[in-house]
């Protein structure tokens, strides 16, 4: 049997909201494709050519191949304004399990349940993907000399932020993950490292202690400093840069990840933890117990029944409240505290892209929060949180798929600018996708989609909203 490596879909729908703002779980982790404001109409599509690893006609593996994908999105809002977005546009080539790709591609970064997570710490899929060039493996690649006991997933990338508030910002990314085991149980270990560096802006000219005539260090001669996160004071002193850049060039962050996977009778169990770091103190675990903790149950293929069947269940807890202590300068310590996750002094919008948080969506930009309760001027005025999250997917027969996401957070502000008292926030969404009977040729692989979401608490303005759409797959 020949399996097609081509796929495409088109979807049209509309967002509604009680206060004109799209609820949290309707727009979160959607790669920036869902508008912040409703009422809005959306028309989107995807066309993709996937890799083929085994040539069924030739009866042997295919060593060379290429892939490409594009996903345009058009949004028409109630102000009669049209916006065009391109959350995915990429092309890649591979040799065996190594690939080179360029463009925007929907992806997350870390170990966890990518299907139903509340959002991975470093790169969650909450914002538009940053365009980049990346070389790396296609998923986990077993190493034959270990008897396939050890598998590696790694990548090295250079990207371009292209933001409005500061120009010429570059992205450095790399990740390395190991998988140990090949039978019933597997252990995963790894890390990812992300750096915003270079750039120039008019607002930086007002802060000579942060930049030289509005310019941040951009010479490629300092690229080793970016990649390895080490300091070289002499270089910065000779070129007129101050103490801020001599500490570390750029905005660094990432996570150490560990996970365990095993097979149960009907489900696969996956337990994971992502430990965040932004500087030396958190890299040396001075910010314990911060991080994302998760457990996922996934139904094994072939166990779906005709009635209501739970196929995925994910439970997570996110803590970002420690941040290596509340004080930046810790007496008697060579490490610094008050990590102030995702905020940065030089890059005033921190770890965000096109107005959306790149990492966990529970560190929320101030512009998305209830403005009547906002006093902190930092771009992320609330990065100290505790979040409890539950996500579930189920099938009702073979035609109806249901998805539920529920979250409750306690929000404490930022180091040195606490919320007093802490603020609570509940958000939830229930979604359904019904595949229409293919009685007519035009209805084959056609689905009706509906979602209802609500926010209640002290972070967002109270609101309830929904989405209704129709989708056709090929």
Secondary structure by P-SEA (a helix, b strand, c coil): ccccccccccccbbbbbccccccccccccccccccccccccccccccbbbbbccccccccccccccccbbbbbbbbccccbbbbbcccccccccccccccccccccccccccccccccccccccccccccbbbbbccccbbbcccccccbbbbccccccccccccccbbbbbbbbbbbbcccccbbbbbbbbbbbbbbbccccccccccccccccccccccaaaaaaaccccaaaaaaacccccccccccccbbbbbbbbbbbcccbbbbbbbbbbbccccccccccccbbbbbbbbbbccccccccccccbbbbbbbbcccccccccccccccccccccccccccccccccccccccccccccccccccccccccccccccccbbbbbccbbbbccccbbbbbbbbbbbbbcccccccccbbbbbbbbbbbbbbccccccccccbbbbbbbbbcccccccccccccccccccc
